[in-house]
Amino acid sequence: MGKNKHVTPHPKGGWQVKGSGNSKATVRTRTQAEAVKSARKIAANQKSEVVIHGQTGRIRAKDSYGNDPCPPKG
């Protein structure tokens, strides 16, 4: 299982995808939608989770693409 991917605002403008604990961005995009799309691809490939942050840094949503510790009850 890979590191969780965080979609956050980039300090120099635009948006970035970073792995948990990484200091550098994996991907940098102009829009949040592009960053989310990239993060989802990476997370699905690495069986990890995507954490989407808003402009203020607050978590807006999470998507799991691997071993979900709390799977939905069917």
DARA-V494165 format. One record per helix or strand. SS is the DSSP state (A for helix, B for strand). FROM is the first residue (numbers start at 1). TO is the last residue. If there is no record, write none. Layout:
# DARA-V494165
ss from to
SS FROM TO
SS FROM TO
This chain:
# DARA-V494165
ss from to
B 5 9
B 15 19
B 27 29
A 32 46
B 49 53
B 59 64
